Amino acid sequence: MSLLMRAPRACASWFWDLEDYAPPALRSALTVAARMSAVLRKHDLLQPTTLEWHWLVPALGGAVGKSSVGLLRPLDDDWTVRRV
């Protein structure tokens, strides 16, 4: 039996380009993310705790901003969509 080693703290992130697979909208993106993370969760590879995104501020010369929301409910829950 092989053993899958895990890091003691968060050390990775995923970027999913959904352009060809889901309609453009926050709800559809979170629905896809919920399905994908459920598969990883089954194998103890991912337990989402925070949703984080980066954005540009054109008025400040393209400075990068960052926002995050702690996940108290599932990714595809209406509350999460409204909070984001």
C-alpha positions in Angstrom: 0.0 0.0 0.0 1.4 3.4 -1.0 1.3 6.4 1.2 0.4 9.9 -0.1 2.4 12.5 1.8 0.7 15.8 2.7 2.1 19.2 3.6 1.3 20.5 7.1 -0.2 23.8 5.7 -1.6 25.1 2.4 1.0 25.1 -0.3 -0.8 24.9 -3.7 -3.6 26.5 -5.7 -5.5 25.7 -8.8 -6.5 27.7 -11.8 -9.4 26.4 -13.8 -10.1 28.0 -17.2 -13.8 27.2 -17.8 -14.2 29.2 -21.0 -14.9 26.1 -23.1 -16.8 24.1 -20.5 -19.3 26.3 -18.6 -21.3 29.4 -19.2 -19.6 32.6 -18.0 -21.0 33.4 -14.6 -19.9 33.2 -11.0 -22.6 30.6 -10.1 -21.5 28.2 -12.9 -17.8 28.7 -12.0 -18.5 27.9 -8.3 -20.7 24.9 -9.3 -17.8 23.4 -11.4 -15.3 24.2 -8.6 -17.6 22.4 -6.1 -17.7 19.3 -8.4 -14.0 19.2 -8.9 -13.1 19.8 -5.3 -15.6 17.0 -4.3 -13.5 14.5 -6.3 -10.3 15.7 -4.6 -11.9 15.7 -1.2 -12.9 12.0 -1.6 -9.2 11.2 -1.8 -8.2 13.6 1.0 -6.4 15.9 -1.4 -8.4 19.1 -1.0 -10.6 20.6 1.7 -11.5 24.1 0.5 -11.4 26.7 3.3 -11.0 29.9 1.5 -12.0 31.3 -1.9 -9.4 33.9 -3.2 -9.3 35.9 -6.3 -7.0 38.6 -7.8 -8.1 41.6 -9.8 -6.6 44.7 -11.6 -7.2 48.3 -10.7 -6.8 50.1 -14.0 -7.1 53.6 -12.4 -4.0 52.8 -10.4 -1.9 51.8 -13.4 -2.9 48.1 -13.3 -2.2 47.5 -9.7 -3.2 44.1 -8.5 -5.8 43.7 -5.7 -6.8 40.6 -3.9 -10.0 39.5 -2.1 -10.8 36.4 -0.2 -13.8 34.8 1.5 -13.6 32.1 4.1 -15.8 29.2 3.1 -18.3 28.5 5.9 -20.6 26.7 3.4 -20.1 24.7 0.2 -18.7 26.4 -2.9 -21.9 26.2 -4.8 -24.2 27.3 -1.9 -26.3 30.4 -2.6 -24.9 32.1 0.5 -21.3 31.7 -1.0 -22.4 33.1 -4.3 -24.0 36.1 -2.7 -21.0 36.7 -0.4 -18.6 36.8 -3.3 
